[in-house]
């Protein structure tokens, strides 16, 4: 197989170097790594087609890889075979500032994309935290702190080029902003984690960079009040750019970690963005609404420096948890109807305390999505198990509440076991779809379905 | 078959009355009607399941029917068989004002829905003009004048209950605002026009009723300037609620028809909505931007009466064209990248003049979607052909420009012939999906695919 790949692609696009194999064996999650047999670096859609055809010939698994920033093991080649690294496919295919659309290859990262378009007054607002590839973000239907305003990746897609398991190359959409033509294959491939085809081009909606941004922060006595505050903002149709919940225990941990003195209370973080006058009006209205609801410590800023200060606790926290030496972390990703959020956050906090693990809670409160991060020593199997148990109890509770096991990280390896509980009979339909697209089960096998 | 249906459902849910057969033979389009053999009025998901099982047993076509407001013949039972009228399934299953979500049966109409939720300060903003059923709107992925802000129906869906061709009942999503779990079946059923299953429950996102609404109108010398004006608004990230283009010839026709005196120039119509202060700021900024670009006749209003006056031309036009006695109309529905809009509108105007047909152009300029309405006598086959020829030339040009044959009306009968031109190889994939879900081709056969 490796010889065939080298013949078809050229030797510089095929590697069995141990460092490369290791780099492609894992992602940022604590899921155990598996080495691929070989790593390919396609430079074109045609290269991807060749790889898929050889994989079919050799009956070998094919697992796409972006930058490995995934959190559920989607890019771990658990059946070994070929890891397809798309980093060389990082070009702009077509950019139309006047249409606010761009077509890029999947290996371009989020920050690279923004660098290309910012000078035209445009930005791509989906922000999952990591500098993930656009392809990876589509494949997992990623979102992040701006989902309250812009939704998930699926909502930003106009068109995809995909190489199917049988080598056919299709386009799923057009460059028009909306369409009612044909079946929505675009949405189907988004979130399919490389199990239905390999995405080779992506056409995205872009957005105007807001003229003005205002950050604000306030605190409430209870998590329930934070959630109610968030609801009031949503119901008032204020188009917030970001709205995040950090519970008091987590604020305390950030203060300890970074030597800050943020008020140790349940906090809501806001970002308002748009035309200057409109944004100021929104921030002012939000302030009035929150004060009416009894908030404390309203803190507002519009300069970049002061804005960063206000959001520091939120940013530090994720970073602090994810980058402790020798430690692994697991992040839950449940998403529930907003009214259920206070109860589930409360439950998560109890589970965390019960587990004895270090950790914190970060909530995309406008979406009902939050993460419970827990830390454990890399070799402490008991703590790892504690962390996964906590996740399981939280997921089952979320599903019971009408929610989902994953708001934005995807299924990968970690959420497979909850598919039946969440989707019921529909899992069989999804399996039929998988079987239709990939009858030999070569595309990222062992993901999504058990 | 009719006996079986009566036995299974009860006689009051099955009709072969001629008036009923006729009512279910056509929609609002000029596509020729076909009488079904029988009309069923299910009152529950179980009823729908029974109908589908009997249809399978008798190898009979099943075509869902909402209120018949479709514009591409989706509900015409062209293979006869069973027309499934969902009007008795018009109940709220679950309403959660605090989550801003509602679960309804498919036969509830858009206005019925808004009546139920408005008193809670919420509204469902997707507005295709007609008082269509929510089920029909999902099935065609409808949108309308608010798509610039809220997208299409697909963007507003959280969950569907669907009865499949084999009688299985599945749920496609959850009540959480976002999810990365499993394949996106919700998006796949949206826009599938009853060809993959019959939708029996729909969970929708709701939105807060804006505190304040401002309408505005201005004119430009050229259609190109209107399109540039619209682009400037979008690029400034002003969250307009509606933004519509009406070309000067169409304004003139409205003046003649309704005895108005609107300035006979290419016009942009705006609606801004949100918190009062923010909305006023947005309208003011829009005014400055449009004035900078050389607009004339800026007219603005915030009282309901004055707002209606400003939008009258836009509303009258659609109505005027659709409700002329003894006349049929055809509406094109192309959608292209915004930068291509002026050229395509110009082309459409030329085609219309060349055809000699009475008609007008209405543009959802924020989306690149516009309708060229043409009128002809019901029995004038030559004019009907002229109208369809015009559509064909416009569609092919739109596809060439990277656009779509249908922005919001759906494929139905009228856009089938363009599927290959628009989707290429992907049509074969869509056909495989259809075949997987409905191997006997009983669900709304003869639609979408030729």
Boltz contact constraints between the chains, C-beta under 6 A:
constraints:
  - contact:
      token1: [A, 98]
      token2: [B, 339]
      max_distance: 6.0
  - contact:
      token1: [A, 99]
      token2: [B, 337]
      max_distance: 6.0
  - contact:
      token1: [A, 99]
      token2: [B, 338]
      max_distance: 6.0
  - contact:
      token1: [A, 99]
      token2: [B, 339]
      max_distance: 6.0
  - contact:
      token1: [A, 140]
      token2: [B, 180]
      max_distance: 6.0
  - contact:
      token1: [A, 141]
      token2: [B, 180]
      max_distance: 6.0
  - contact:
      token1: [A, 147]
      token2: [B, 178]
      max_distance: 6.0
  - contact:
      token1: [A, 152]
      token2: [B, 178]
      max_distance: 6.0
  - contact:
      token1: [A, 168]
      token2: [B, 425]
      max_distance: 6.0
  - contact:
      token1: [A, 170]
      token2: [B, 425]
      max_distance: 6.0
  - contact:
      token1: [A, 170]
      token2: [B, 426]
      max_distance: 6.0
  - contact:
      token1: [A, 170]
      token2: [B, 429]
      max_distance: 6.0
  - contact:
      token1: [A, 174]
      token2: [B, 402]
      max_distance: 6.0
  - contact:
      token1: [A, 174]
      token2: [B, 403]
      max_distance: 6.0
  - contact:
      token1: [A, 174]
      token2: [B, 404]
      max_distance: 6.0
  - contact:
      token1: [A, 175]
      token2: [B, 337]
      max_distance: 6.0
  - contact:
      token1: [A, 175]
      token2: [B, 402]
      max_distance: 6.0
  - contact:
      token1: [A, 176]
      token2: [B, 335]
      max_distance: 6.0
  - contact:
      token1: [A, 176]
      token2: [B, 336]
      max_distance: 6.0
  - contact:
      token1: [A, 176]
      token2: [B, 368]
      max_distance: 6.0
  - contact:
      token1: [A, 176]
      token2: [B, 403]
      max_distance: 6.0
  - contact:
      token1: [A, 176]
      token2: [B, 404]
      max_distance: 6.0
  - contact:
      token1: [A, 177]
      token2: [B, 367]
      max_distance: 6.0
  - contact:
      token1: [A, 177]
      token2: [B, 368]
      max_distance: 6.0
  - contact:
      token1: [A, 178]
      token2: [B, 147]
      max_distance: 6.0
  - contact:
      token1: [A, 178]
      token2: [B, 152]
      max_distance: 6.0
  - contact:
      token1: [A, 178]
      token2: [B, 335]
      max_distance: 6.0
  - contact:
      token1: [A, 178]
      token2: [B, 367]
      max_distance: 6.0
  - contact:
      token1: [A, 178]
      token2: [B, 407]
      max_distance: 6.0
  - contact:
      token1: [A, 179]
      token2: [B, 404]
      max_distance: 6.0
  - contact:
      token1: [A, 180]
      token2: [B, 140]
      max_distance: 6.0
  - contact:
      token1: [A, 180]
      token2: [B, 141]
      max_distance: 6.0
  - contact:
      token1: [A, 180]
      token2: [B, 191]
      max_distance: 6.0
  - contact:
      token1: [A, 180]
      token2: [B, 406]
      max_distance: 6.0
  - contact:
      token1: [A, 180]
      token2: [B, 408]
      max_distance: 6.0
  - contact:
      token1: [A, 180]
      token2: [B, 410]
      max_distance: 6.0
  - contact:
      token1: [A, 181]
      token2: [B, 404]
      max_distance: 6.0
  - contact:
      token1: [A, 181]
      token2: [B, 405]
      max_distance: 6.0
  - contact:
      token1: [A, 181]
      token2: [B, 406]
      max_distance: 6.0
  - contact:
      token1: [A, 181]
      token2: [B, 411]
      max_distance: 6.0
  - contact:
      token1: [A, 181]
      token2: [B, 422]
      max_distance: 6.0
  - contact:
      token1: [A, 182]
      token2: [B, 419]
      max_distance: 6.0
  - contact:
      token1: [A, 182]
      token2: [B, 423]
      max_distance: 6.0
  - contact:
      token1: [A, 182]
      token2: [B, 430]
      max_distance: 6.0
  - contact:
      token1: [A, 183]
      token2: [B, 430]
      max_distance: 6.0
  - contact:
      token1: [A, 183]
      token2: [B, 433]
      max_distance: 6.0
  - contact:
      token1: [A, 184]
      token2: [B, 187]
      max_distance: 6.0
  - contact:
      token1: [A, 184]
      token2: [B, 188]
      max_distance: 6.0
  - contact:
      token1: [A, 184]
      token2: [B, 191]
      max_distance: 6.0
  - contact:
      token1: [A, 187]
      token2: [B, 184]
      max_distance: 6.0
  - contact:
      token1: [A, 187]
      token2: [B, 187]
      max_distance: 6.0
  - contact:
      token1: [A, 188]
      token2: [B, 184]
      max_distance: 6.0
  - contact:
      token1: [A, 188]
      token2: [B, 188]
      max_distance: 6.0
  - contact:
      token1: [A, 191]
      token2: [B, 180]
      max_distance: 6.0
  - contact:
      token1: [A, 191]
      token2: [B, 184]
      max_distance: 6.0
  - contact:
      token1: [A, 208]
      token2: [B, 235]
      max_distance: 6.0
  - contact:
      token1: [A, 208]
      token2: [B, 236]
      max_distance: 6.0
  - contact:
      token1: [A, 208]
      token2: [B, 237]
      max_distance: 6.0
  - contact:
      token1: [A, 210]
      token2: [B, 237]
      max_distance: 6.0
  - contact:
      token1: [A, 235]
      token2: [B, 208]
      max_distance: 6.0
  - contact:
      token1: [A, 236]
      token2: [B, 208]
      max_distance: 6.0
  - contact:
      token1: [A, 237]
      token2: [B, 208]
      max_distance: 6.0
  - contact:
      token1: [A, 237]
      token2: [B, 210]
      max_distance: 6.0
  - contact:
      token1: [A, 237]
      token2: [B, 274]
      max_distance: 6.0
  - contact:
      token1: [A, 239]
      token2: [B, 239]
      max_distance: 6.0
  - contact:
      token1: [A, 274]
      token2: [B, 237]
      max_distance: 6.0
  - contact:
      token1: [A, 275]
      token2: [B, 285]
      max_distance: 6.0
  - contact:
      token1: [A, 277]
      token2: [B, 281]
      max_distance: 6.0
  - contact:
      token1: [A, 278]
      token2: [B, 278]
      max_distance: 6.0
  - contact:
      token1: [A, 278]
      token2: [B, 281]
      max_distance: 6.0
  - contact:
      token1: [A, 278]
      token2: [B, 282]
      max_distance: 6.0
  - contact:
      token1: [A, 281]
      token2: [B, 277]
      max_distance: 6.0
  - contact:
      token1: [A, 281]
      token2: [B, 278]
      max_distance: 6.0
  - contact:
      token1: [A, 281]
      token2: [B, 281]
      max_distance: 6.0
  - contact:
      token1: [A, 282]
      token2: [B, 278]
      max_distance: 6.0
  - contact:
      token1: [A, 285]
      token2: [B, 275]
      max_distance: 6.0
  - contact:
      token1: [A, 335]
      token2: [B, 176]
      max_distance: 6.0
  - contact:
      token1: [A, 335]
      token2: [B, 178]
      max_distance: 6.0
  - contact:
      token1: [A, 336]
      token2: [B, 176]
      max_distance: 6.0
  - contact:
      token1: [A, 337]
      token2: [B, 99]
      max_distance: 6.0
  - contact:
      token1: [A, 337]
      token2: [B, 175]
      max_distance: 6.0
  - contact:
      token1: [A, 338]
      token2: [B, 99]
      max_distance: 6.0
  - contact:
      token1: [A, 339]
      token2: [B, 98]
      max_distance: 6.0
  - contact:
      token1: [A, 339]
      token2: [B, 99]
      max_distance: 6.0
  - contact:
      token1: [A, 367]
      token2: [B, 177]
      max_distance: 6.0
  - contact:
      token1: [A, 367]
      token2: [B, 178]
      max_distance: 6.0
  - contact:
      token1: [A, 368]
      token2: [B, 176]
      max_distance: 6.0
  - contact:
      token1: [A, 368]
      token2: [B, 177]
      max_distance: 6.0
  - contact:
      token1: [A, 402]
      token2: [B, 174]
      max_distance: 6.0
  - contact:
      token1: [A, 402]
      token2: [B, 175]
      max_distance: 6.0
  - contact:
      token1: [A, 403]
      token2: [B, 174]
      max_distance: 6.0
  - contact:
      token1: [A, 403]
      token2: [B, 176]
      max_distance: 6.0
  - contact:
      token1: [A, 404]
      token2: [B, 174]
      max_distance: 6.0
  - contact:
      token1: [A, 404]
      token2: [B, 176]
      max_distance: 6.0
  - contact:
      token1: [A, 404]
      token2: [B, 179]
      max_distance: 6.0
  - contact:
      token1: [A, 404]
      token2: [B, 181]
      max_distance: 6.0
  - contact:
      token1: [A, 405]
      token2: [B, 181]
      max_distance: 6.0
  - contact:
      token1: [A, 406]
      token2: [B, 180]
      max_distance: 6.0
  - contact:
      token1: [A, 406]
      token2: [B, 181]
      max_distance: 6.0
  - contact:
      token1: [A, 407]
      token2: [B, 178]
      max_distance: 6.0
  - contact:
      token1: [A, 408]
      token2: [B, 180]
      max_distance: 6.0
  - contact:
      token1: [A, 410]
      token2: [B, 180]
      max_distance: 6.0
  - contact:
      token1: [A, 411]
      token2: [B, 181]
      max_distance: 6.0
  - contact:
      token1: [A, 419]
      token2: [B, 182]
      max_distance: 6.0
  - contact:
      token1: [A, 422]
      token2: [B, 181]
      max_distance: 6.0
  - contact:
      token1: [A, 423]
      token2: [B, 182]
      max_distance: 6.0
  - contact:
      token1: [A, 425]
      token2: [B, 168]
      max_distance: 6.0
  - contact:
      token1: [A, 425]
      token2: [B, 170]
      max_distance: 6.0
  - contact:
      token1: [A, 426]
      token2: [B, 170]
      max_distance: 6.0
  - contact:
      token1: [A, 429]
      token2: [B, 170]
      max_distance: 6.0
  - contact:
      token1: [A, 430]
      token2: [B, 182]
      max_distance: 6.0
  - contact:
      token1: [A, 430]
      token2: [B, 183]
      max_distance: 6.0
  - contact:
      token1: [A, 432]
      token2: [B, 436]
      max_distance: 6.0
  - contact:
      token1: [A, 433]
      token2: [B, 183]
      max_distance: 6.0
  - contact:
      token1: [A, 436]
      token2: [B, 432]
      max_distance: 6.0
  - contact:
      token1: [A, 436]
      token2: [B, 436]
      max_distance: 6.0
